[in-house]
Amino acid sequence: MVSSTESKTVKRTINYLVDGNEVSAPDSVNQEFTFSRDVFTDTITGDVTYGNWNVDNT
C-alpha cells in the first residue's frame, strides 16, 4: 500500500451590499482555504481509497 496526500485550495470573495444610502458597505473580504486528504493506493490491485477532507483553519 502506498499513501500520499492530495490538496486543493479554494478561494472566495465576499461582497457586502447595503440597502439604502445611510451606511456604506464594508470592503470586500478575500478568503483562501486549503483542503487536504490522504490517498491510499493498493500496489497489487491498483484500488484507490480516499480519506476525509480536512481544512487548514489558519
N, C-alpha and C positions, 0 to 999 in steps of 0.2 A: 504494500500500500504506500502510495506517495501522497504527501499532503502539501498543499500550497495555500496561499491567501489571495483572494480576489478583492479588489476595492474599486469603488466608484465615488465620484464627487458630484454632488448636486448643488446647484446654485439657484437662488431665488431672490427677487426684488419685491419688497413690499412698498406699495404706493398708497398714501393716505389721501382720502377725499373728504372735504368738509362741506356740508350743506350750508349755503349762505355765505355772507362776507364778514361775519362778526369775528371769526377766528381764522387764522391762516393754518393750512395743513402742515404737519410736521414734515421734515425732509424724508425722502425715501430711505429705506433700510435695505442694504445688501447683505445676504447671508450665504454661507457656504458650509455644507456638511459633507463629511467623508464617511461612507459606509464600508464595512469590510466583512468578509465571511471566510471560513475555512472551506477548502475544496479537497476532497479525498478521492484519489483515483486508484482503483484496483489494478495493479500491474499485470495481472493474469487475464482478467475478463475485460478490462477497459471501462468497467462501470464507474460512473462518477456520482459521488454523493456530496451534497452541499450542506453546510452548517447554516445556522441562523445569521441574518444580517445584524451587525452591531454598528452603532453610530458613535463617532468620536464627538463627545459633547463639549469640547473646548470651544 
